[in-house]
Amino acid sequence: MADDGSGSDITIPSVLLFKQDADAIKNVLKDDNSPVVMELSFLIPSPDDRVEYSLWFVPLPAKTLTPLLTEFKAYSQAL
């Protein structure tokens, strides 16, 4: 599912859902008002035991981004 451009101001961790999936969650919350526990997982094939990843981010001032990339460097090298 692609972002339609309306999600740029969301600053909390979030996931876009298809409407039919979100409706099922909302119905459970409306019907019995109990907590909903969900798990998000990604099935990624790993045929050669290497970790492959892409780092995506929005353009930020260098003073904001540099500490993140510096800290991430150690983790990425460990992978």
OpenMM code with the backbone's topology and positions (N, CA, C; nanometers):
from openmm import Vec3, app, unit

residues = "MET ALA ASP ASP GLY SER GLY SER ASP ILE THR ILE PRO SER VAL LEU LEU PHE LYS GLN ASP ALA ASP ALA ILE LYS ASN VAL LEU LYS ASP ASP ASN SER PRO VAL VAL MET GLU LEU SER PHE LEU ILE PRO SER PRO ASP ASP ARG VAL GLU TYR SER LEU TRP PHE VAL PRO LEU PRO ALA LYS THR LEU THR PRO LEU LEU THR GLU PHE LYS ALA TYR SER GLN ALA LEU".split()
positions = [
    Vec3(0.0853, -0.1159, 0.0000),
    Vec3(0.0000, 0.0000, 0.0000),
    Vec3(0.0903, 0.1227, 0.0000),
    Vec3(0.0625, 0.2185, -0.0826),
    Vec3(0.1445, 0.3391, -0.0933),
    Vec3(0.0847, 0.4512, -0.0094),
    Vec3(0.1716, 0.5399, 0.0338),
    Vec3(0.1273, 0.6597, 0.1062),
    Vec3(0.0670, 0.7559, 0.0047),
    Vec3(-0.0521, 0.8044, 0.0322),
    Vec3(-0.1175, 0.8966, -0.0599),
    Vec3(-0.0741, 1.0405, -0.0380),
    Vec3(0.0273, 1.0615, 0.0462),
    Vec3(0.0757, 1.1964, 0.0734),
    Vec3(0.0193, 1.2550, 0.2005),
    Vec3(-0.0819, 1.1913, 0.2587),
    Vec3(-0.1440, 1.2471, 0.3783),
    Vec3(-0.0756, 1.2012, 0.5063),
    Vec3(0.0229, 1.1118, 0.4971),
    Vec3(0.0870, 1.0584, 0.6158),
    Vec3(0.2140, 1.1302, 0.6571),
    Vec3(0.2481, 1.2385, 0.5903),
    Vec3(0.3757, 1.3044, 0.6177),
    Vec3(0.3816, 1.3720, 0.7538),
    Vec3(0.2673, 1.3997, 0.8145),
    Vec3(0.2687, 1.4682, 0.9436),
    Vec3(0.2538, 1.3721, 1.0622),
    Vec3(0.2554, 1.2419, 1.0370),
    Vec3(0.2462, 1.1437, 1.1453),
    Vec3(0.3849, 1.1276, 1.2063),
    Vec3(0.3941, 1.1476, 1.3371),
    Vec3(0.5247, 1.1425, 1.4025),
    Vec3(0.5351, 1.0294, 1.5040),
    Vec3(0.4344, 0.9442, 1.5116),
    Vec3(0.4407, 0.8275, 1.5995),
    Vec3(0.4611, 0.7049, 1.5110),
    Vec3(0.5152, 0.5965, 1.5657),
    Vec3(0.5262, 0.4763, 1.4822),
    Vec3(0.3887, 0.4392, 1.4281),
    Vec3(0.3808, 0.4123, 1.3005),
    Vec3(0.2512, 0.3847, 1.2397),
    Vec3(0.2670, 0.2877, 1.1239),
    Vec3(0.1556, 0.2273, 1.0873),
    Vec3(0.1505, 0.1339, 0.9762),
    Vec3(0.0260, 0.1662, 0.8967),
    Vec3(0.0381, 0.1680, 0.7664),
    Vec3(-0.0790, 0.1872, 0.6817),
    Vec3(-0.1456, 0.0516, 0.6619),
    Vec3(-0.2785, 0.0486, 0.6754),
    Vec3(-0.3546, -0.0752, 0.6581),
    Vec3(-0.4550, -0.0576, 0.5461),
    Vec3(-0.4884, -0.1682, 0.4826),
    Vec3(-0.5998, -0.1640, 0.3894),
    Vec3(-0.7276, -0.1436, 0.4699),
    Vec3(-0.8263, -0.0776, 0.4092),
    Vec3(-0.9487, -0.0422, 0.4797),
    Vec3(-1.0176, -0.1654, 0.5395),
    Vec3(-1.0248, -0.2748, 0.4637),
    Vec3(-1.0950, -0.3934, 0.5152),
    Vec3(-1.0233, -0.4507, 0.6380),
    Vec3(-0.8920, -0.4410, 0.6433),
    Vec3(-0.8188, -0.4883, 0.7616),
    Vec3(-0.8427, -0.3963, 0.8806),
    Vec3(-0.8395, -0.2661, 0.8566),
    Vec3(-0.8627, -0.1699, 0.9642),
    Vec3(-1.0058, -0.1796, 1.0160),
    Vec3(-1.1011, -0.2025, 0.9270),
    Vec3(-1.2412, -0.2152, 0.9699),
    Vec3(-1.2594, -0.3333, 1.0654),
    Vec3(-1.1912, -0.4441, 1.0393),
    Vec3(-1.2023, -0.5605, 1.1281),
    Vec3(-1.1503, -0.5274, 1.2678),
    Vec3(-1.0413, -0.4544, 1.2761),
    Vec3(-0.9861, -0.4142, 1.4063),
    Vec3(-1.0812, -0.3186, 1.4764),
    Vec3(-1.1329, -0.2221, 1.4032),
    Vec3(-1.2261, -0.1260, 1.4634),
    Vec3(-1.3522, -0.1942, 1.5135),
    Vec3(-1.3999, -0.2939, 1.4414),
    Vec3(-1.5207, -0.3655, 1.4845),
    Vec3(-1.4987, -0.4378, 1.6165),
    Vec3(-1.3827, -0.4996, 1.6336),
    Vec3(-1.3520, -0.5666, 1.7603),
    Vec3(-1.3499, -0.4651, 1.8735),
    Vec3(-1.2875, -0.3513, 1.8512),
    Vec3(-1.2797, -0.2481, 1.9547),
    Vec3(-1.4182, -0.1945, 1.9901),
    Vec3(-1.5042, -0.1786, 1.8892),
    Vec3(-1.6394, -0.1271, 1.9151),
    Vec3(-1.7262, -0.2294, 1.9876),
    Vec3(-1.7149, -0.3564, 1.9497),
    Vec3(-1.8033, -0.4599, 2.0023),
    Vec3(-1.7782, -0.4929, 2.1486),
    Vec3(-1.6534, -0.5138, 2.1878),
    Vec3(-1.6309, -0.5539, 2.3265),
    Vec3(-1.5287, -0.4662, 2.4000),
    Vec3(-1.4804, -0.3636, 2.3362),
    Vec3(-1.3931, -0.2648, 2.4004),
    Vec3(-1.2739, -0.3292, 2.4724),
    Vec3(-1.2260, -0.4422, 2.4200),
    Vec3(-1.1106, -0.5072, 2.4809),
    Vec3(-0.9852, -0.4708, 2.4008),
    Vec3(-0.8694, -0.4842, 2.4641),
    Vec3(-0.7457, -0.4520, 2.3916),
    Vec3(-0.7265, -0.5440, 2.2713),
    Vec3(-0.6663, -0.4914, 2.1691),
    Vec3(-0.6325, -0.5695, 2.0507),
    Vec3(-0.4811, -0.5807, 2.0467),
    Vec3(-0.4316, -0.7037, 2.0398),
    Vec3(-0.2882, -0.7275, 2.0316),
    Vec3(-0.2579, -0.7767, 1.8905),
    Vec3(-0.1637, -0.7097, 1.8261),
    Vec3(-0.1280, -0.7470, 1.6897),
    Vec3(0.0217, -0.7651, 1.6799),
    Vec3(0.0620, -0.8418, 1.5836),
    Vec3(0.2041, -0.8609, 1.5554),
    Vec3(0.2275, -0.8286, 1.4094),
    Vec3(0.3314, -0.7547, 1.3834),
    Vec3(0.3684, -0.7206, 1.2470),
    Vec3(0.4990, -0.7914, 1.2167),
    Vec3(0.4991, -0.8729, 1.1139),
    Vec3(0.6213, -0.9434, 1.0781),
    Vec3(0.6373, -0.9410, 0.9268),
    Vec3(0.7591, -0.9560, 0.8853),
    Vec3(0.7912, -0.9567, 0.7434),
    Vec3(0.8659, -1.0854, 0.7124),
    Vec3(0.8193, -1.1580, 0.6156),
    Vec3(0.8865, -1.2796, 0.5731),
    Vec3(0.9855, -1.2413, 0.4632),
    Vec3(1.1115, -1.2500, 0.4965),
    Vec3(1.2160, -1.2118, 0.4029),
    Vec3(1.3031, -1.3333, 0.3773),
    Vec3(1.3085, -1.3790, 0.2528),
    Vec3(1.3926, -1.4940, 0.2249),
    Vec3(1.5400, -1.4611, 0.2481),
    Vec3(1.6124, -1.5572, 0.2994),
    Vec3(1.7552, -1.5388, 0.3248),
    Vec3(1.8302, -1.6614, 0.2732),
    Vec3(1.8460, -1.6721, 0.1420),
    Vec3(1.9053, -1.7931, 0.0861),
    Vec3(2.0538, -1.8107, 0.1168),
    Vec3(2.1235, -1.7035, 0.1496),
    Vec3(2.2677, -1.7157, 0.1695),
    Vec3(2.3128, -1.6711, 0.3087),
    Vec3(2.2206, -1.6647, 0.4030),
    Vec3(2.2514, -1.6288, 0.5419),
    Vec3(2.3112, -1.4902, 0.5588),
    Vec3(2.2911, -1.4026, 0.4632),
    Vec3(2.3345, -1.2637, 0.4781),
    Vec3(2.2139, -1.1785, 0.5173),
    Vec3(2.2378, -1.0774, 0.5944),
    Vec3(2.1330, -0.9817, 0.6282),
    Vec3(2.1365, -0.8713, 0.5240),
    Vec3(2.0229, -0.8483, 0.4610),
    Vec3(2.0138, -0.7414, 0.3624),
    Vec3(1.9090, -0.6428, 0.4101),
    Vec3(1.9394, -0.5159, 0.3983),
    Vec3(1.8466, -0.4139, 0.4452),
    Vec3(1.8619, -0.2876, 0.3623),
    Vec3(1.7610, -0.2044, 0.3705),
    Vec3(1.7641, -0.0718, 0.3098),
    Vec3(1.7309, 0.0276, 0.4192),
    Vec3(1.8025, 0.1350, 0.4226),
    Vec3(1.7767, 0.2400, 0.5203),
    Vec3(1.7089, 0.3551, 0.4477),
    Vec3(1.5856, 0.3822, 0.4861),
    Vec3(1.5074, 0.4893, 0.4237),
    Vec3(1.4829, 0.5967, 0.5276),
    Vec3(1.4911, 0.7217, 0.4872),
    Vec3(1.4621, 0.8322, 0.5773),
    Vec3(1.4215, 0.9533, 0.4954),
    Vec3(1.3612, 1.0480, 0.5622),
    Vec3(1.3234, 1.1725, 0.4962),
    Vec3(1.4393, 1.2700, 0.5063),
    Vec3(1.4492, 1.3650, 0.4133),
    Vec3(1.5583, 1.4625, 0.4215),
    Vec3(1.5508, 1.5410, 0.5525),
    Vec3(1.6597, 1.5432, 0.6225),
    Vec3(1.6691, 1.6147, 0.7490),
    Vec3(1.7951, 1.6987, 0.7486),
    Vec3(1.8016, 1.7994, 0.8331),
    Vec3(1.9273, 1.8736, 0.8436),
    Vec3(2.0407, 1.7800, 0.8868),
    Vec3(2.1618, 1.8042, 0.8370),
    Vec3(2.2759, 1.7168, 0.8649),
    Vec3(2.3003, 1.7012, 1.0143),
    Vec3(2.2782, 1.8070, 1.0917),
    Vec3(2.3033, 1.7973, 1.2358),
    Vec3(2.2072, 1.6999, 1.3030),
    Vec3(2.0923, 1.6759, 1.2430),
    Vec3(1.9956, 1.5804, 1.2961),
    Vec3(2.0281, 1.4388, 1.2509),
    Vec3(2.0668, 1.4251, 1.1258),
    Vec3(2.0874, 1.2939, 1.0665),
    Vec3(2.2225, 1.2321, 1.1014),
    Vec3(2.3260, 1.3114, 1.1146),
    Vec3(2.4606, 1.2595, 1.1389),
    Vec3(2.4692, 1.1718, 1.2639),
    Vec3(2.4147, 1.2121, 1.3795),
    Vec3(2.4225, 1.1231, 1.4967),
    Vec3(2.3535, 0.9886, 1.4734),
    Vec3(2.2419, 0.9890, 1.4034),
    Vec3(2.1715, 0.8639, 1.3743),
    Vec3(2.2580, 0.7712, 1.2902),
    Vec3(2.3139, 0.8246, 1.1830),
    Vec3(2.3952, 0.7411, 1.0958),
    Vec3(2.5235, 0.6958, 1.1639),
    Vec3(2.5805, 0.7795, 1.2471),
    Vec3(2.7014, 0.7422, 1.3205),
    Vec3(2.6726, 0.6274, 1.4155),
    Vec3(2.5619, 0.6357, 1.4878),
    Vec3(2.5254, 0.5286, 1.5810),
    Vec3(2.4883, 0.4012, 1.5059),
    Vec3(2.4199, 0.4164, 1.3941),
    Vec3(2.3760, 0.3003, 1.3168),
    Vec3(2.4933, 0.2256, 1.2530),
    Vec3(2.6022, 0.2951, 1.2260),
    Vec3(2.7171, 0.2354, 1.1593),
    Vec3(2.7663, 0.1109, 1.2322),
    Vec3(2.7781, 0.1191, 1.3637),
    Vec3(2.8271, 0.0046, 1.4415),
    Vec3(2.7327, -0.1153, 1.4291),
    Vec3(2.6034, -0.0881, 1.4321),
    Vec3(2.5057, -0.1974, 1.4194),
    Vec3(2.5092, -0.2587, 1.2799),
    Vec3(2.5211, -0.1744, 1.1792),
    Vec3(2.5222, -0.2265, 1.0431),
    Vec3(2.6468, -0.3105, 1.0166),
    Vec3(2.7597, -0.2709, 1.0739),
    Vec3(2.8817, -0.3493, 1.0552),
    Vec3(2.8723, -0.4824, 1.1285),
    Vec3(2.8013, -0.4843, 1.2407),
    Vec3(2.7838, -0.6093, 1.3141),
    Vec3(2.6965, -0.7077, 1.2377),
    Vec3(2.6033, -0.6542, 1.1579),
    Vec3(2.5163, -0.7413, 1.0795),
    Vec3(2.5935, -0.8033, 0.9675),
] * unit.nanometer
topology = app.Topology()
chain = topology.addChain("A")
for resn in residues:
    res = topology.addResidue(resn, chain)
    for name in ("N", "CA", "C"):
        topology.addAtom(name, app.Element.getBySymbol(name[0]), res)
